[in-house]
Amino acid sequence: MSEKRKDNKNRNLEKGESQRPDGRYMYKYLDALKKPHCIYSWRLTPKDEVPAGKKYDLSLREKIRQIQKDLDDGIQTDGGKMTVLELVKKYIKSQSGLVKPTTEAGYKTVVNILSTKPFSQLAIKDVRCSTARDFIKDLQKKDKRSYSSIHSIRGVLRPAFAMAVEDDFIRKNPFNFELAKVLINDSITREAISKAQMRKLLEFVKADKHFSKYYDGIYILFHTGLRISEFVGLTVNDLDMENRVINVNHQLQRKSDGTKYIESTKTKSGTRTLPMENDVFECFQRILANRKPPEVEPVIDGYSGFLYFDKDERPMVAMHWEKYFQHIVEKHNKIYKDELPKITPHVCRHTYCTNKAMNGMSPKTLQYLMGHSEIGVTMNTYTHLGLENAWDELQRMELQLSQKELGLKLIKTA
């Protein structure tokens, strides 16, 4: 029987354990793929003191127990050495061809941000929940990034770490926490404007010599709930004027380099057929009648016949309309003391949703018209109705009650 190997303290060393001449302990083992690995520590057991001038670390036998547990559970012991940035790039590569161009652009932004952070060079096995939370907090406190920007960054990190868990590189996802419990939500809520403010804006646009040409488009945005990317993507063929319906089945988008492209609606529910109310129908009639396309109709990914064109005779995109709204509000507020709040195409959409909710439309019908994939998004509109909305609703109910009572009196006297 061979004699047990011992360390310099005359303690027995187990299979795979050894001590180097400098006093450091080493353990050799094979991973699940029979690939050899070595781990080191200045301490053999947890009770050992760390030698003077050496950095504290887990003892060798603590590390061995950890490795053995990983091997027993099928965790790849070397997979956790991958850095955060390497993991994120691996995840993004796995999504190639599965996501929209806008999402791919967002991925690039996240990689650029992470590349400047020491956090990105951490081994994923060393990222604990507290590490992840601290990183997220620093993005807001030190970098002064907005809640929505951090939400996007976490939106890549969480699924990337989920993939690492699925691949048995790590045990737990350190980003599985509620963002609202870690950060202050400083995002600005895009609230609906009142009916009075909507009327004021529309009247101002209609009377303005320069902006009046956009009146019909702005009116449609306020009265259909269309996303701006859906609206600018509309073509002549999408308007069924005979049956008075709008066929929404795509969006027109613009990349950062100016390239325009067509993509599917935001969600499956976004593909829908919207009815045209009389005033909306009349707006589309005027748009079609006044439409002045270039001699050669621009074609984008097989689509042509767009409704609005810019000065370069290219189809307008969301950016154009966002600028028009900005300039309209600025011009109005320079002239009148009773200023309008910031109004964007999305505010038009939210205003439409709010007005329909106030008028008693069922949530399911409103969900369909808005193209919301989840009823919770639609229901959120009902929970954000304010005091002014409450007064309007009470007055409407009071008027209905008065009319009902008057009707009963007339029946009795007849």
LOKE-692109 format. One record per residue (C-alpha): residue in one letter; residue number from 0; z negated, x, y negated. Coordinates in Angstrom, 1 decimal, m for minus. Example, Ala and Ser with C-alpha at 12.3 -4.5 7.8 and 13.67 -1.06 7.14 Angstrom:
BEGIN
+----+-----+--------+--------+--------+
| aa |   i |     up |   east |  north |
+----+-----+--------+--------+--------+
|  A |   0 |   m7.8 |   12.3 |    4.5 |
|  S |   1 |   m7.1 |   13.7 |    1.1 |
+----+-----+--------+--------+--------+
***
This chain:
BEGIN
+----+-----+--------+--------+--------+
| aa |   i |     up |   east |  north |
+----+-----+--------+--------+--------+
|  M |   0 |    0.0 |    0.0 |    0.0 |
|  S |   1 |    1.1 |    1.5 |   m3.4 |
|  E |   2 |   m1.6 |    2.2 |   m5.9 |
|  K |   3 |   m1.9 |   m0.2 |   m8.9 |
|  R |   4 |   m0.5 |    1.2 |  m12.2 |
|  K |   5 |   m3.1 |    1.5 |  m15.0 |
|  D |   6 |   m3.1 |    1.7 |  m18.8 |
|  N |   7 |   m4.9 |    4.3 |  m20.8 |
|  K |   8 |   m8.1 |    2.1 |  m20.6 |
|  N |   9 |   m7.9 |    2.2 |  m16.8 |
|  R |  10 |   m6.9 |   m1.4 |  m16.6 |
|  N |  11 |   m4.6 |   m2.6 |  m13.9 |
|  L |  12 |   m1.0 |   m3.4 |  m15.0 |
|  E |  13 |    0.8 |   m6.4 |  m13.5 |
|  K |  14 |    4.4 |   m6.4 |  m12.2 |
|  G |  15 |    6.9 |   m5.7 |  m15.0 |
|  E |  16 |    4.1 |   m4.4 |  m17.3 |
|  S |  17 |    3.9 |   m0.8 |  m18.5 |
|  Q |  18 |    2.5 |    1.4 |  m21.3 |
|  R |  19 |    4.6 |    3.8 |  m23.3 |
|  P |  20 |    3.4 |    7.3 |  m24.2 |
|  D |  21 |    2.7 |    6.1 |  m27.8 |
|  G |  22 |    0.3 |    3.4 |  m26.4 |
|  R |  23 |    2.5 |    0.5 |  m26.9 |
|  Y |  24 |    2.8 |   m2.1 |  m24.0 |
|  M |  25 |    6.1 |   m3.3 |  m22.6 |
|  Y |  26 |    7.1 |   m6.0 |  m20.3 |
|  K |  27 |   10.5 |   m6.2 |  m18.5 |
|  Y |  28 |   11.9 |   m9.5 |  m17.2 |
|  L |  29 |   15.1 |  m11.3 |  m16.3 |
|  D |  30 |   16.2 |  m14.5 |  m18.0 |
|  A |  31 |   17.7 |  m17.6 |  m16.3 |
|  L |  32 |   21.1 |  m15.8 |  m16.3 |
|  K |  33 |   19.6 |  m12.7 |  m14.7 |
|  K |  34 |   20.0 |  m10.8 |  m18.0 |
|  P |  35 |   17.3 |   m8.1 |  m18.5 |
|  H |  36 |   15.0 |   m8.3 |  m21.6 |
|  C |  37 |   12.0 |   m6.3 |  m22.9 |
|  I |  38 |    9.1 |   m7.4 |  m25.1 |
|  Y |  39 |    6.5 |   m5.2 |  m26.7 |
|  S |  40 |    3.0 |   m5.4 |  m28.1 |
|  W |  41 |    0.2 |   m3.0 |  m29.2 |
|  R |  42 |   m2.3 |   m5.1 |  m27.3 |
|  L |  43 |   m2.4 |   m6.0 |  m23.6 |
|  T |  44 |   m4.8 |   m8.9 |  m23.9 |
|  P |  45 |   m6.0 |  m11.2 |  m26.8 |
|  K |  46 |   m9.3 |   m9.4 |  m26.9 |
|  D |  47 |   m7.8 |   m6.0 |  m27.6 |
|  E |  48 |   m8.1 |   m4.7 |  m31.2 |
|  V |  49 |   m4.9 |   m3.9 |  m33.1 |
|  P |  50 |   m4.6 |   m0.1 |  m33.6 |
|  A |  51 |   m5.2 |    1.1 |  m37.1 |
|  G |  52 |   m2.0 |    0.9 |  m39.3 |
|  K |  53 |   m0.2 |   m1.4 |  m36.8 |
|  K |  54 |    0.9 |   m5.0 |  m37.6 |
|  Y |  55 |   m0.9 |   m7.9 |  m35.9 |
|  D |  56 |    1.1 |   m9.6 |  m33.1 |
|  L |  57 |    0.5 |  m11.6 |  m30.0 |
|  S |  58 |   m0.8 |   m9.6 |  m27.1 |
|  L |  59 |    1.6 |   m8.7 |  m24.3 |
|  R |  60 |    0.1 |  m11.2 |  m21.9 |
|  E |  61 |    0.2 |  m14.0 |  m24.4 |
|  K |  62 |    3.9 |  m13.3 |  m24.9 |
|  I |  63 |    4.4 |  m13.2 |  m21.1 |
|  R |  64 |    2.8 |  m16.6 |  m20.6 |
|  Q |  65 |    5.1 |  m18.0 |  m23.4 |
|  I |  66 |    8.2 |  m16.5 |  m21.8 |
|  Q |  67 |    7.1 |  m17.8 |  m18.3 |
|  K |  68 |    6.6 |  m21.3 |  m19.7 |
|  D |  69 |   10.1 |  m21.1 |  m21.3 |
|  L |  70 |   11.7 |  m20.0 |  m18.1 |
|  D |  71 |    9.9 |  m22.7 |  m16.1 |
|  D |  72 |   11.1 |  m25.4 |  m18.7 |
|  G |  73 |   14.6 |  m24.1 |  m18.8 |
|  I |  74 |   14.4 |  m22.8 |  m22.4 |
|  Q |  75 |   16.8 |  m19.9 |  m23.0 |
|  T |  76 |   14.4 |  m17.1 |  m24.1 |
|  D |  77 |   17.1 |  m15.2 |  m26.0 |
|  G |  78 |   18.7 |  m18.2 |  m27.7 |
|  G |  79 |   15.8 |  m18.5 |  m30.2 |
|  K |  80 |   16.8 |  m15.1 |  m31.6 |
|  M |  81 |   19.8 |  m16.7 |  m33.3 |
|  T |  82 |   19.3 |  m16.9 |  m37.1 |
|  V |  83 |   19.1 |  m20.1 |  m39.1 |
|  L |  84 |   22.5 |  m19.3 |  m40.7 |
|  E |  85 |   24.1 |  m18.5 |  m37.4 |
|  L |  86 |   22.8 |  m21.8 |  m36.0 |
|  V |  87 |   24.1 |  m23.8 |  m39.0 |
|  K |  88 |   27.6 |  m22.2 |  m38.7 |
|  K |  89 |   27.6 |  m22.9 |  m34.9 |
|  Y |  90 |   26.7 |  m26.6 |  m35.7 |
|  I |  91 |   29.4 |  m26.9 |  m38.3 |
|  K |  92 |   32.0 |  m25.4 |  m36.0 |
|  S |  93 |   31.0 |  m28.0 |  m33.4 |
|  Q |  94 |   31.8 |  m30.7 |  m35.9 |
|  S |  95 |   35.3 |  m29.4 |  m36.8 |
|  G |  96 |   37.8 |  m32.2 |  m36.5 |
|  L |  97 |   35.1 |  m34.8 |  m36.1 |
|  V |  98 |   34.1 |  m35.3 |  m39.8 |
|  K |  99 |   35.9 |  m36.3 |  m43.0 |
|  P | 100 |   37.2 |  m33.6 |  m45.5 |
|  T | 101 |   34.4 |  m34.7 |  m47.9 |
|  T | 102 |   31.8 |  m33.9 |  m45.3 |
|  E | 103 |   33.4 |  m30.5 |  m44.5 |
|  A | 104 |   33.3 |  m29.7 |  m48.2 |
|  G | 105 |   29.6 |  m30.6 |  m48.2 |
|  Y | 106 |   29.1 |  m28.2 |  m45.2 |
|  K | 107 |   30.6 |  m25.3 |  m47.2 |
|  T | 108 |   28.3 |  m26.0 |  m50.1 |
|  V | 109 |   25.2 |  m26.0 |  m47.8 |
|  V | 110 |   26.3 |  m22.7 |  m46.2 |
|  N | 111 |   26.7 |  m21.1 |  m49.6 |
|  I | 112 |   23.2 |  m22.2 |  m50.6 |
|  L | 113 |   21.6 |  m21.0 |  m47.4 |
|  S | 114 |   23.4 |  m17.7 |  m47.5 |
|  T | 115 |   21.3 |  m16.7 |  m50.6 |
|  K | 116 |   18.0 |  m17.5 |  m49.0 |
|  P | 117 |   15.8 |  m15.2 |  m46.9 |
|  F | 118 |   15.0 |  m18.4 |  m44.8 |
|  S | 119 |   18.6 |  m18.3 |  m43.4 |
|  Q | 120 |   17.9 |  m14.9 |  m41.7 |
|  L | 121 |   14.8 |  m16.2 |  m39.8 |
|  A | 122 |   15.2 |  m16.4 |  m36.0 |
|  I | 123 |   15.2 |  m20.1 |  m35.2 |
|  K | 124 |   12.3 |  m19.6 |  m32.7 |
|  D | 125 |   10.2 |  m18.5 |  m35.7 |
|  V | 126 |   10.8 |  m21.7 |  m37.7 |
|  R | 127 |    7.8 |  m23.9 |  m37.5 |
|  C | 128 |    7.4 |  m27.4 |  m39.1 |
|  S | 129 |    5.3 |  m25.8 |  m41.8 |
|  T | 130 |    8.1 |  m23.2 |  m42.4 |
|  A | 131 |   10.7 |  m25.9 |  m42.7 |
|  R | 132 |    8.6 |  m28.0 |  m45.1 |
|  D | 133 |    7.8 |  m24.9 |  m47.3 |
|  F | 134 |   11.5 |  m24.1 |  m47.5 |
|  I | 135 |   12.4 |  m27.7 |  m48.5 |
|  K | 136 |    9.6 |  m27.7 |  m51.1 |
|  D | 137 |   10.8 |  m24.5 |  m52.6 |
|  L | 138 |   14.3 |  m25.9 |  m53.1 |
|  Q | 139 |   12.7 |  m28.5 |  m55.4 |
|  K | 140 |    9.9 |  m26.5 |  m57.1 |
|  K | 141 |   11.5 |  m23.0 |  m57.5 |
|  D | 142 |   15.3 |  m23.8 |  m57.4 |
|  K | 143 |   14.9 |  m27.1 |  m59.3 |
|  R | 144 |   17.4 |  m28.8 |  m57.0 |
|  S | 145 |   17.6 |  m32.5 |  m57.0 |
|  Y | 146 |   16.3 |  m34.8 |  m54.3 |
|  S | 147 |   19.8 |  m35.9 |  m53.3 |
|  S | 148 |   21.0 |  m32.2 |  m53.1 |
|  I | 149 |   18.1 |  m31.3 |  m50.9 |
|  H | 150 |   18.7 |  m34.4 |  m48.8 |
|  S | 151 |   22.2 |  m33.1 |  m48.2 |
|  I | 152 |   20.9 |  m29.7 |  m47.1 |
|  R | 153 |   18.4 |  m31.2 |  m44.8 |
|  G | 154 |   21.2 |  m33.4 |  m43.5 |
|  V | 155 |   22.8 |  m30.3 |  m42.0 |
|  L | 156 |   19.7 |  m28.4 |  m40.9 |
|  R | 157 |   18.2 |  m31.3 |  m39.0 |
|  P | 158 |   21.2 |  m32.0 |  m36.7 |
|  A | 159 |   21.7 |  m28.2 |  m36.3 |
|  F | 160 |   18.2 |  m27.7 |  m35.0 |
|  A | 161 |   18.6 |  m30.8 |  m32.9 |
|  M | 162 |   21.5 |  m29.1 |  m31.2 |
|  A | 163 |   19.4 |  m26.0 |  m30.6 |
|  V | 164 |   16.8 |  m28.2 |  m28.9 |
|  E | 165 |   19.5 |  m29.8 |  m26.7 |
|  D | 166 |   20.9 |  m26.4 |  m25.8 |
|  D | 167 |   17.3 |  m25.3 |  m24.7 |
|  F | 168 |   17.1 |  m22.6 |  m27.4 |
|  I | 169 |   13.9 |  m24.1 |  m28.9 |
|  R | 170 |   11.4 |  m26.7 |  m27.9 |
|  K | 171 |   11.0 |  m28.8 |  m31.1 |
|  N | 172 |   13.1 |  m29.7 |  m34.1 |
|  P | 173 |   11.1 |  m28.4 |  m37.2 |
|  F | 174 |   13.1 |  m30.6 |  m39.5 |
|  N | 175 |   12.0 |  m33.9 |  m37.9 |
|  F | 176 |   10.0 |  m35.1 |  m40.9 |
|  E | 177 |   10.4 |  m37.7 |  m43.6 |
|  L | 178 |   11.8 |  m36.1 |  m46.7 |
|  A | 179 |   10.0 |  m38.6 |  m49.0 |
|  K | 180 |    6.6 |  m37.4 |  m47.7 |
|  V | 181 |    7.4 |  m33.8 |  m48.6 |
|  L | 182 |    9.3 |  m34.1 |  m51.9 |
|  I | 183 |    9.1 |  m36.1 |  m55.1 |
|  N | 184 |   12.1 |  m38.4 |  m55.2 |
|  D | 185 |   13.5 |  m37.7 |  m58.6 |
|  S | 186 |   16.9 |  m39.3 |  m57.9 |
|  I | 187 |   18.0 |  m41.8 |  m60.5 |
|  T | 188 |   18.5 |  m45.3 |  m59.1 |
|  R | 189 |   21.9 |  m46.7 |  m59.9 |
|  E | 190 |   20.7 |  m50.1 |  m61.0 |
|  A | 191 |   22.8 |  m53.1 |  m61.8 |
|  I | 192 |   23.3 |  m54.1 |  m65.4 |
|  S | 193 |   22.5 |  m57.6 |  m66.6 |
|  K | 194 |   25.2 |  m60.3 |  m67.0 |
|  A | 195 |   24.9 |  m60.0 |  m70.7 |
|  Q | 196 |   25.5 |  m56.3 |  m70.7 |
|  M | 197 |   28.5 |  m56.8 |  m68.3 |
|  R | 198 |   30.0 |  m59.4 |  m70.7 |
|  K | 199 |   29.4 |  m57.1 |  m73.7 |
|  L | 200 |   31.2 |  m54.2 |  m72.0 |
|  L | 201 |   34.1 |  m56.3 |  m70.9 |
|  E | 202 |   34.5 |  m57.9 |  m74.3 |
|  F | 203 |   34.4 |  m54.4 |  m75.9 |
|  V | 204 |   37.1 |  m53.1 |  m73.5 |
|  K | 205 |   39.3 |  m56.1 |  m74.0 |
|  A | 206 |   39.3 |  m55.8 |  m77.8 |
|  D | 207 |   39.7 |  m52.0 |  m77.9 |
|  K | 208 |   43.2 |  m50.8 |  m78.6 |
|  H | 209 |   43.0 |  m47.7 |  m76.4 |
|  F | 210 |   40.8 |  m48.9 |  m73.5 |
|  S | 211 |   42.2 |  m52.5 |  m73.2 |
|  K | 212 |   44.8 |  m51.2 |  m70.7 |
|  Y | 213 |   41.9 |  m50.6 |  m68.2 |
|  Y | 214 |   40.3 |  m54.1 |  m68.7 |
|  D | 215 |   41.8 |  m55.7 |  m65.6 |
|  G | 216 |   40.7 |  m52.7 |  m63.4 |
|  I | 217 |   37.2 |  m52.7 |  m64.8 |
|  Y | 218 |   37.0 |  m56.5 |  m64.4 |
|  I | 219 |   38.0 |  m56.2 |  m60.7 |
|  L | 220 |   35.4 |  m53.6 |  m60.1 |
|  F | 221 |   32.7 |  m55.9 |  m61.5 |
|  H | 222 |   33.9 |  m58.9 |  m59.5 |
|  T | 223 |   34.9 |  m57.6 |  m56.1 |
|  G | 224 |   32.3 |  m54.9 |  m55.2 |
|  L | 225 |   35.0 |  m52.5 |  m54.2 |
|  R | 226 |   34.0 |  m48.8 |  m53.9 |
|  I | 227 |   35.9 |  m46.8 |  m56.5 |
|  S | 228 |   37.7 |  m44.8 |  m53.8 |
|  E | 229 |   38.8 |  m48.0 |  m52.2 |
|  F | 230 |   40.0 |  m49.4 |  m55.5 |
|  V | 231 |   42.1 |  m46.3 |  m56.5 |
|  G | 232 |   43.5 |  m46.3 |  m52.9 |
|  L | 233 |   44.9 |  m49.8 |  m53.2 |
|  T | 234 |   48.7 |  m50.1 |  m53.0 |
|  V | 235 |   51.0 |  m53.0 |  m53.7 |
|  N | 236 |   51.2 |  m53.6 |  m49.9 |
|  D | 237 |   47.4 |  m54.0 |  m49.8 |
|  L | 238 |   47.5 |  m57.0 |  m52.1 |
|  D | 239 |   48.5 |  m60.3 |  m50.3 |
|  M | 240 |   49.2 |  m62.3 |  m53.4 |
|  E | 241 |   50.5 |  m65.3 |  m51.4 |
|  N | 242 |   47.2 |  m65.7 |  m49.5 |
|  R | 243 |   45.1 |  m64.2 |  m52.3 |
|  V | 244 |   43.4 |  m61.5 |  m50.3 |
|  I | 245 |   42.8 |  m57.8 |  m50.6 |
|  N | 246 |   43.3 |  m55.7 |  m47.5 |
|  V | 247 |   40.8 |  m52.8 |  m47.6 |
|  N | 248 |   41.5 |  m50.2 |  m44.9 |
|  H | 249 |   41.5 |  m46.8 |  m46.5 |
|  Q | 250 |   40.3 |  m44.7 |  m49.5 |
|  L | 251 |   42.0 |  m42.2 |  m51.9 |
|  Q | 252 |   40.0 |  m39.0 |  m52.3 |
|  R | 253 |   40.4 |  m35.8 |  m54.2 |
|  K | 254 |   39.4 |  m32.3 |  m53.0 |
|  S | 255 |   37.8 |  m29.7 |  m55.3 |
|  D | 256 |   41.2 |  m27.9 |  m55.6 |
|  G | 257 |   42.8 |  m31.1 |  m56.9 |
|  T | 258 |   44.6 |  m32.1 |  m53.6 |
|  K | 259 |   44.6 |  m35.8 |  m53.1 |
|  Y | 260 |   44.4 |  m37.3 |  m49.6 |
|  I | 261 |   43.9 |  m40.6 |  m47.8 |
|  E | 262 |   40.9 |  m41.1 |  m45.5 |
|  S | 263 |   39.5 |  m44.1 |  m43.6 |
|  T | 264 |   36.9 |  m46.3 |  m45.2 |
|  K | 265 |   33.3 |  m45.0 |  m45.5 |
|  T | 266 |   32.2 |  m47.0 |  m42.4 |
|  K | 267 |   33.9 |  m49.3 |  m39.9 |
|  S | 268 |   32.4 |  m52.2 |  m41.8 |
|  G | 269 |   34.2 |  m50.9 |  m44.9 |
|  T | 270 |   37.5 |  m52.0 |  m43.4 |
|  R | 271 |   37.6 |  m55.6 |  m44.5 |
|  T | 272 |   39.7 |  m58.4 |  m46.1 |
|  L | 273 |   38.3 |  m59.6 |  m49.4 |
|  P | 274 |   39.2 |  m63.0 |  m51.0 |
|  M | 275 |   40.5 |  m63.0 |  m54.5 |
|  E | 276 |   38.8 |  m65.4 |  m56.8 |
|  N | 277 |   41.1 |  m67.0 |  m59.5 |
|  D | 278 |   40.1 |  m64.5 |  m62.3 |
|  V | 279 |   40.5 |  m61.5 |  m60.0 |
|  F | 280 |   43.9 |  m62.9 |  m58.8 |
|  E | 281 |   45.0 |  m63.1 |  m62.4 |
|  C | 282 |   43.9 |  m59.5 |  m63.1 |
|  F | 283 |   46.0 |  m58.3 |  m60.1 |
|  Q | 284 |   48.9 |  m60.3 |  m61.3 |
|  R | 285 |   48.8 |  m58.5 |  m64.7 |
|  I | 286 |   48.3 |  m55.1 |  m63.1 |
|  L | 287 |   51.4 |  m55.6 |  m60.9 |
|  A | 288 |   53.4 |  m57.0 |  m63.8 |
|  N | 289 |   52.5 |  m54.0 |  m66.1 |
|  R | 290 |   52.7 |  m51.4 |  m63.4 |
|  K | 291 |   55.0 |  m48.5 |  m64.4 |
|  P | 292 |   55.6 |  m46.2 |  m61.5 |
|  P | 293 |   57.5 |  m42.9 |  m61.8 |
|  E | 294 |   61.1 |  m42.9 |  m60.8 |
|  V | 295 |   60.1 |  m41.4 |  m57.5 |
|  E | 296 |   57.0 |  m43.1 |  m56.1 |
|  P | 297 |   54.3 |  m40.5 |  m55.1 |
|  V | 298 |   53.5 |  m40.5 |  m51.4 |
|  I | 299 |   50.1 |  m39.4 |  m50.2 |
|  D | 300 |   49.6 |  m39.1 |  m46.4 |
|  G | 301 |   52.3 |  m41.8 |  m45.9 |
|  Y | 302 |   50.9 |  m44.2 |  m48.5 |
|  S | 303 |   52.8 |  m45.2 |  m51.7 |
|  G | 304 |   52.8 |  m48.0 |  m54.3 |
|  F | 305 |   49.5 |  m47.1 |  m56.0 |
|  L | 306 |   48.5 |  m49.3 |  m58.9 |
|  Y | 307 |   47.5 |  m46.8 |  m61.6 |
|  F | 308 |   49.0 |  m43.4 |  m62.5 |
|  D | 309 |   47.7 |  m40.5 |  m64.7 |
|  K | 310 |   49.7 |  m38.7 |  m67.4 |
|  D | 311 |   51.2 |  m36.5 |  m64.7 |
|  E | 312 |   52.5 |  m39.6 |  m62.9 |
|  R | 313 |   50.2 |  m39.0 |  m60.0 |
|  P | 314 |   47.9 |  m41.8 |  m58.6 |
|  M | 315 |   44.6 |  m42.0 |  m60.4 |
|  V | 316 |   41.4 |  m41.1 |  m58.5 |
|  A | 317 |   37.7 |  m41.9 |  m58.9 |
|  M | 318 |   37.3 |  m39.0 |  m61.5 |
|  H | 319 |   39.6 |  m40.7 |  m63.9 |
|  W | 320 |   37.7 |  m44.0 |  m63.9 |
|  E | 321 |   34.3 |  m42.3 |  m64.1 |
|  K | 322 |   35.5 |  m40.6 |  m67.3 |
|  Y | 323 |   36.9 |  m43.9 |  m68.7 |
|  F | 324 |   33.5 |  m45.6 |  m68.2 |
|  Q | 325 |   31.8 |  m42.6 |  m69.9 |
|  H | 326 |   34.0 |  m42.6 |  m72.9 |
|  I | 327 |   33.9 |  m46.4 |  m73.3 |
|  V | 328 |   30.1 |  m46.5 |  m73.3 |
|  E | 329 |   30.0 |  m43.6 |  m75.7 |
|  K | 330 |   32.4 |  m45.3 |  m78.1 |
|  H | 331 |   30.5 |  m48.6 |  m77.9 |
|  N | 332 |   27.2 |  m46.9 |  m78.6 |
|  K | 333 |   28.6 |  m45.1 |  m81.7 |
|  I | 334 |   29.6 |  m48.4 |  m83.2 |
|  Y | 335 |   26.8 |  m50.7 |  m82.2 |
|  K | 336 |   23.0 |  m50.4 |  m82.5 |
|  D | 337 |   22.4 |  m52.5 |  m79.3 |
|  E | 338 |   23.4 |  m49.7 |  m76.9 |
|  L | 339 |   24.7 |  m50.0 |  m73.4 |
|  P | 340 |   23.1 |  m48.0 |  m70.6 |
|  K | 341 |   25.1 |  m45.5 |  m68.5 |
|  I | 342 |   27.7 |  m47.5 |  m66.5 |
|  T | 343 |   29.7 |  m46.1 |  m63.7 |
|  P | 344 |   32.1 |  m47.6 |  m61.1 |
|  H | 345 |   29.2 |  m47.6 |  m58.6 |
|  V | 346 |   27.1 |  m49.6 |  m61.2 |
|  C | 347 |   29.9 |  m52.2 |  m61.2 |
|  R | 348 |   29.6 |  m52.4 |  m57.4 |
|  H | 349 |   25.8 |  m52.8 |  m57.5 |
|  T | 350 |   26.1 |  m55.4 |  m60.3 |
|  Y | 351 |   28.5 |  m57.4 |  m58.2 |
|  C | 352 |   26.1 |  m57.3 |  m55.2 |
|  T | 353 |   23.1 |  m58.2 |  m57.4 |
|  N | 354 |   24.9 |  m61.1 |  m59.0 |
|  K | 355 |   26.0 |  m62.5 |  m55.6 |
|  A | 356 |   22.4 |  m62.2 |  m54.3 |
|  M | 357 |   21.1 |  m64.0 |  m57.4 |
|  N | 358 |   23.6 |  m66.8 |  m56.9 |
|  G | 359 |   22.1 |  m67.5 |  m53.4 |
|  M | 360 |   24.8 |  m65.9 |  m51.2 |
|  S | 361 |   23.6 |  m65.3 |  m47.7 |
|  P | 362 |   22.8 |  m61.6 |  m46.8 |
|  K | 363 |   25.3 |  m61.6 |  m43.9 |
|  T | 364 |   28.2 |  m62.8 |  m46.1 |
|  L | 365 |   27.2 |  m60.3 |  m48.8 |
|  Q | 366 |   27.0 |  m57.5 |  m46.2 |
|  Y | 367 |   30.6 |  m58.2 |  m45.1 |
|  L | 368 |   31.9 |  m58.4 |  m48.7 |
|  M | 369 |   30.2 |  m55.1 |  m49.6 |
|  G | 370 |   31.3 |  m53.3 |  m46.4 |
|  H | 371 |   27.8 |  m52.3 |  m45.6 |
|  S | 372 |   27.3 |  m51.0 |  m42.1 |
|  E | 373 |   23.7 |  m52.0 |  m42.0 |
|  I | 374 |   22.1 |  m55.2 |  m43.2 |
|  G | 375 |   19.1 |  m53.1 |  m44.6 |
|  V | 376 |   21.3 |  m51.7 |  m47.3 |
|  T | 377 |   22.3 |  m55.1 |  m48.4 |
|  M | 378 |   18.8 |  m56.4 |  m48.2 |
|  N | 379 |   17.7 |  m53.6 |  m50.5 |
|  T | 380 |   19.6 |  m55.4 |  m53.3 |
|  Y | 381 |   17.4 |  m58.5 |  m52.9 |
|  T | 382 |   14.2 |  m56.4 |  m53.1 |
|  H | 383 |   15.4 |  m54.7 |  m56.4 |
|  L | 384 |   15.9 |  m57.8 |  m58.4 |
|  G | 385 |   13.8 |  m57.4 |  m61.6 |
|  L | 386 |   12.0 |  m59.6 |  m64.1 |
|  E | 387 |   15.1 |  m60.6 |  m66.0 |
|  N | 388 |   16.7 |  m61.7 |  m62.7 |
|  A | 389 |   13.5 |  m63.7 |  m61.9 |
|  W | 390 |   13.7 |  m65.5 |  m65.2 |
|  D | 391 |   17.4 |  m66.3 |  m64.7 |
|  E | 392 |   16.6 |  m67.7 |  m61.2 |
|  L | 393 |   13.7 |  m69.8 |  m62.4 |
|  Q | 394 |   15.8 |  m71.3 |  m65.2 |
|  R | 395 |   18.6 |  m72.0 |  m62.8 |
|  M | 396 |   16.2 |  m73.8 |  m60.4 |
|  E | 397 |   14.7 |  m75.7 |  m63.3 |
|  L | 398 |   18.2 |  m76.9 |  m64.5 |
|  Q | 399 |   19.0 |  m78.0 |  m60.9 |
|  L | 400 |   15.8 |  m79.9 |  m60.7 |
|  S | 401 |   16.4 |  m81.6 |  m64.0 |
|  Q | 402 |   19.9 |  m82.6 |  m63.0 |
|  K | 403 |   18.6 |  m84.0 |  m59.7 |
|  E | 404 |   15.9 |  m86.0 |  m61.5 |
|  L | 405 |   18.4 |  m87.3 |  m64.0 |
|  G | 406 |   20.7 |  m88.3 |  m61.1 |
|  L | 407 |   17.8 |  m90.3 |  m59.4 |
|  K | 408 |   17.0 |  m92.1 |  m62.7 |
|  L | 409 |   20.7 |  m93.1 |  m63.1 |
|  I | 410 |   20.7 |  m94.5 |  m59.6 |
|  K | 411 |   17.6 |  m96.5 |  m60.2 |
|  T | 412 |   18.9 |  m98.0 |  m63.4 |
|  A | 413 |   22.3 |  m98.8 |  m62.0 |
+----+-----+--------+--------+--------+
***
